[in-house]
Structures are given as C-alpha cells and as structure tokens.
Amino acid sequence: MAHTLPRRDRLAILSGLLGISLLAWAYLIYMAAGMERMTADSLLRLRPWGTIDFALMFVMWAVMMVGMMVPTAIPMTMIYAAVARKAQGQGAPLAPAAIFVSGYVVVWTGFSLAATFCQWILDQAALLSPMMVTNSPALGALLLIGAGVYQMTPAKNACLRHCRAPAHFFASQWLPGRWGAFRLGLVHGAYCLGCCWILMGLLFVGGVMNLLWIGAITAFVLLEKVLPFGDLGGRLAGVAMIVLGLLVLIGG
C-alpha cells in the first residue's frame, strides 16, 4: 500500500525518519568515543549516581531507542501515510505521519526510563562494569536464556503478528484526526515494545555502548518484522540464545 504514496511524500517521510535516526546514532558515536577516551583510573573513580547522572543516562537510553527503533518503524509509517491520504480523500481529516511517529517514540521513551532504573539497580548491585557490561556470567546467561525463551511465547508471537500485518492493524485500530494518529503510534509502539523489550536487556550482555552490538540488535528487530520468514527466523534465533546462555552458564 505504501507504493500508492506520491514519490515526494515517500522521500519526505524516509528522509525525515532516517535523519532523526542518524542524529541519534551520531550522538551515540560521540558518547562511545568519549567513554573510550576515559582512562581506566578515571573509570574506577566514578562516583555514585546523582540526579544529573540519572538524567544523562535517561537521555542516553532515549536517544539510543530512537536510533534503534525509528528505522524499524519506517514500513509501518509509510503505510500509515498511505492510509491517511486515502482517508483524506474520503473526507476524513489528515493527520501528519509525524504525529503517528511521535506516539511511537513516546512508548520507547517510557521504556528508556525503565531501562535507566534497571541500569541504576544493576550498578548499585555491582553487576555492571564501568563500561556498562555485566560482569556476572550468571546474569548474562539468564538474560540470554530469558530472551530466547520469550521468542517462543504466545505474547511475543501475538505482538510480532501485529507488527508483520499492518493492514489488519490499521483496520482494527484506525481512528481519524490527530488524536487518532497519536493513539495509533502509541498502540503500534506498545506492540513493538512487546516484541522487543527483552532483546534490549541483551545490551547489558554485549555492552550498552557497544555500537556493533546495538547495530546487530537493530538489524535483528527490523529483519524479524519485514522478512517473509522473519517469525521463524526469530524462533530459531531464540533457540540459539538459549543454547548460548546455557553454555555461558556452564562455563561460568
């Protein structure tokens, strides 16, 4: 359905979403480079979190989620814009795609707050290295096993089904106007969060600021949503996560 959009509209949406994502990645690269410049001595002397530290970590997570998840929302955003244009032709008010995307981002911003709390708890329990990687093989193994098991659950499958079937999603959730567009973004974000929330926990395994790891998780989420056999691939990846987690647990 997205192909029914005028080429100008498709380019505007694509450039806007990719631009937002690239800005987020630029910020992450800047932060990662800053951490690499820190000496081992300065890392060891990091003080406990204060309010500003928490706020900065929240900003880091929020920007990271924008960089990771906005690209995965491009197909759904294109289809939303096509449906909205068709609805406008039938007399319904047209709400810009930006409003749909803003609802989606709000959901992941809320997740970022929860992720910041989790990181603070792990840091207080001395389960994270200064580079934000778990220093506990048991915790890393449990995160891998948990993510793998979740790939097989009905909840995961139900959320992924909505992400992979945009026509059914819009048919069942469509509401006209700006609030309708924002609500659609919230609902889509909630389904997307239901698909991916535990995968974000794997950032503590590979490194919260490991850019290659962040990119790998982003690619996995996108491919799982758009490939013809992405759901099957996701379950096979879940098996691999479980096996790897068990190996880490035995080896640890």
C-alpha positions as CSV (number, residue, x, y, z in Angstrom):
1,M,0.0,0.0,0.0
2,A,2.9,2.4,0.7
3,H,3.7,2.4,-3.1
4,T,0.4,4.4,-3.6
5,L,2.0,7.4,-1.9
6,P,3.4,10.1,-4.2
7,R,7.1,9.8,-4.6
8,R,7.6,13.2,-2.9
9,D,5.8,12.0,0.2
10,R,7.7,8.8,0.4
11,L,11.0,10.7,0.1
12,A,10.0,13.2,2.8
13,I,9.0,10.5,5.3
14,L,12.1,8.4,4.6
15,S,14.5,11.3,4.8
16,G,12.8,12.6,8.0
17,L,12.9,9.3,9.8
18,L,16.4,8.4,8.6
19,G,17.6,11.9,9.5
20,I,16.3,11.5,13.1
21,S,17.9,8.1,13.4
22,L,21.3,9.4,12.0
23,L,21.3,12.2,14.5
24,A,20.7,9.7,17.3
25,W,23.5,7.5,16.1
26,A,25.8,10.5,15.8
27,Y,25.1,11.2,19.5
28,L,25.8,7.5,20.4
29,I,29.1,7.5,18.5
30,Y,30.1,10.7,20.3
31,M,29.3,9.2,23.7
32,A,31.0,5.9,22.8
33,A,34.1,7.8,21.7
34,G,34.1,9.8,25.0
35,M,34.0,6.6,27.0
36,E,36.9,5.1,25.1
37,R,39.0,8.2,25.9
38,M,38.4,7.7,29.6
39,T,41.4,6.2,31.4
40,A,41.0,3.0,33.5
41,D,41.8,5.1,36.6
42,S,39.0,7.6,35.9
43,L,36.5,4.8,35.3
44,L,37.4,3.2,38.6
45,R,36.9,6.6,40.4
46,L,33.4,7.1,39.0
47,R,31.1,8.4,41.8
48,P,27.7,7.0,42.7
49,W,24.8,8.3,40.6
50,G,23.3,11.6,41.4
51,T,20.2,13.3,39.8
52,I,22.2,14.6,36.9
53,D,23.8,11.2,36.3
54,F,20.4,9.6,36.2
55,A,19.1,12.3,33.8
56,L,22.1,11.9,31.5
57,M,21.7,8.1,31.4
58,F,18.0,8.5,30.7
59,V,18.8,10.8,27.8
60,M,21.4,8.2,26.5
61,W,18.8,5.4,26.6
62,A,16.1,7.6,25.0
63,V,18.4,8.6,22.1
64,M,19.5,5.0,21.7
65,M,15.9,3.8,21.4
66,V,15.2,6.5,18.8
67,G,18.3,5.4,16.9
68,M,17.4,1.7,17.1
69,M,13.7,1.6,16.8
70,V,12.7,4.5,14.5
71,P,14.2,2.8,11.4
72,T,12.2,-0.3,12.2
73,A,9.0,1.8,12.1
74,I,9.6,3.1,8.6
75,P,7.5,0.4,6.8
76,M,4.5,1.0,9.2
77,T,4.9,4.8,8.9
78,M,4.8,4.6,5.1
79,I,1.6,2.5,5.2
80,Y,0.1,4.9,7.8
81,A,0.7,7.8,5.5
82,A,-0.9,6.0,2.6
83,V,-3.9,5.0,4.6
84,A,-4.2,8.6,6.0
85,R,-4.1,10.0,2.5
86,K,-6.8,7.6,1.3
87,A,-8.9,8.6,4.3
88,Q,-8.5,12.2,3.5
89,G,-9.8,11.5,0.0
90,Q,-12.9,10.1,1.7
91,G,-13.4,13.3,3.8
92,A,-11.5,12.3,7.0
93,P,-9.1,14.9,8.4
94,L,-5.4,14.1,7.5
95,A,-3.0,13.9,10.5
96,P,0.7,14.1,9.5
97,A,2.8,11.0,9.8
98,A,5.0,12.9,12.3
99,I,2.1,12.6,14.9
100,F,2.0,8.8,14.4
101,V,5.7,8.6,14.9
102,S,5.6,10.8,18.0
103,G,3.2,8.3,19.7
104,Y,5.6,5.5,18.8
105,V,8.6,7.5,20.3
106,V,6.6,8.2,23.5
107,V,6.3,4.5,24.2
108,W,10.0,3.9,23.7
109,T,10.8,7.0,25.8
110,G,8.8,5.4,28.6
111,F,10.8,2.2,28.2
112,S,14.0,4.3,28.4
113,L,13.0,5.5,31.8
114,A,12.5,1.9,33.0
115,A,15.8,0.8,31.4
116,T,17.6,3.6,33.3
117,F,16.2,2.4,36.6
118,C,17.3,-1.2,35.7
119,Q,20.8,0.1,34.9
120,W,20.9,2.0,38.2
121,I,19.8,-1.1,40.2
122,L,22.5,-3.3,38.4
123,D,25.1,-0.6,39.0
124,Q,24.2,-0.4,42.7
125,A,24.4,-4.1,43.0
126,A,27.9,-4.0,41.4
127,L,26.7,-6.2,38.5
128,L,27.9,-3.8,35.8
129,S,31.4,-2.8,34.7
130,P,32.2,0.9,34.3
131,M,31.7,0.3,30.5
132,M,28.1,-0.8,31.2
133,V,28.6,-4.5,30.5
134,T,27.5,-7.1,33.0
135,N,30.4,-8.6,35.0
136,S,28.3,-11.5,36.1
137,P,28.4,-14.5,33.8
138,A,25.2,-15.8,35.6
139,L,23.3,-12.6,34.8
140,G,24.5,-12.6,31.2
141,A,23.4,-16.2,30.8
142,L,20.0,-15.6,32.4
143,L,19.4,-12.6,30.0
144,L,20.3,-14.7,27.0
145,I,18.1,-17.6,28.1
146,G,15.3,-15.3,29.1
147,A,15.4,-13.6,25.7
148,G,15.5,-16.9,23.9
149,V,12.5,-18.3,25.8
150,Y,10.5,-15.2,25.2
151,Q,11.0,-15.6,21.5
152,M,8.8,-18.7,21.7
153,T,6.0,-17.3,23.9
154,P,2.4,-16.6,22.7
155,A,2.9,-13.0,23.9
156,K,5.8,-12.5,21.6
157,N,4.1,-14.1,18.7
158,A,0.9,-12.0,19.1
159,C,2.9,-8.8,19.2
160,L,5.0,-9.7,16.2
161,R,1.9,-10.7,14.3
162,H,0.6,-7.2,14.6
163,C,3.9,-5.7,13.5
164,R,4.0,-8.0,10.5
165,A,0.4,-7.4,9.4
166,P,-0.1,-3.7,9.1
167,A,-3.3,-3.9,7.1
168,H,-5.0,-5.8,9.9
169,F,-3.5,-3.4,12.5
170,F,-4.8,-0.3,10.8
171,A,-8.2,-1.9,10.0
172,S,-8.7,-2.7,13.7
173,Q,-7.2,0.4,15.3
174,W,-7.8,3.3,12.9
175,L,-9.3,6.5,14.3
176,P,-9.4,9.8,12.4
177,G,-7.7,13.0,13.3
178,R,-4.6,14.0,15.3
179,W,-5.5,12.1,18.4
180,G,-6.3,9.0,16.3
181,A,-2.8,9.2,14.7
182,F,-1.1,9.7,18.0
183,R,-3.1,6.8,19.5
184,L,-2.1,4.6,16.6
185,G,1.5,5.4,17.2
186,L,1.1,4.5,20.9
187,V,-0.6,1.2,20.1
188,H,2.0,0.3,17.5
189,G,4.7,1.3,19.9
190,A,3.2,-0.9,22.6
191,Y,3.1,-3.9,20.2
192,C,6.7,-3.2,19.2
193,L,7.7,-3.0,22.8
194,G,6.0,-6.3,23.4
195,C,8.1,-7.8,20.7
196,C,11.5,-6.3,21.6
197,W,11.7,-5.3,25.3
198,I,13.7,-8.3,26.5
199,L,16.1,-8.0,23.5
200,M,17.1,-4.6,24.9
201,G,18.2,-6.4,28.0
202,L,20.9,-8.1,25.8
203,L,22.6,-4.6,25.6
204,F,23.9,-5.4,29.1
205,V,25.4,-8.6,27.7
206,G,27.2,-7.1,24.7
207,G,27.6,-3.6,26.1
208,V,25.2,-0.7,26.4
209,M,27.6,1.5,24.3
210,N,28.9,-1.2,22.0
211,L,27.9,0.2,18.7
212,L,28.3,-3.0,16.8
213,W,26.1,-4.8,19.3
214,I,23.5,-2.0,19.1
215,G,23.5,-2.2,15.3
216,A,23.2,-6.0,15.4
217,I,20.1,-5.9,17.7
218,T,18.6,-3.1,15.5
219,A,19.1,-5.2,12.3
220,F,17.6,-8.3,14.0
221,V,14.5,-6.4,15.1
222,L,14.0,-5.0,11.6
223,L,14.5,-8.3,9.8
224,E,12.2,-10.1,12.1
225,K,9.5,-7.6,11.2
226,V,9.9,-7.4,7.5
227,L,11.3,-10.7,6.1
228,P,8.8,-13.3,4.8
229,F,10.0,-15.9,7.3
230,G,11.1,-13.4,10.0
231,D,8.9,-15.0,12.6
232,L,10.5,-18.4,12.0
233,G,13.9,-16.8,12.0
234,G,13.1,-15.2,15.3
235,R,12.3,-18.5,16.9
236,L,15.5,-20.1,15.5
237,A,17.4,-17.1,16.9
238,G,15.7,-17.8,20.3
239,V,17.0,-21.4,20.3
240,A,20.5,-20.0,19.6
241,M,20.2,-17.6,22.5
242,I,19.1,-20.4,24.9
243,V,22.0,-22.6,23.8
244,L,24.5,-19.8,24.1
245,G,23.1,-18.8,27.5
246,L,23.4,-22.4,28.8
247,L,27.0,-22.6,27.5
248,V,27.8,-19.3,29.4
249,L,26.1,-20.7,32.5
250,I,28.0,-24.0,32.4
251,G,31.3,-22.2,31.6
252,G,30.8,-19.7,34.3
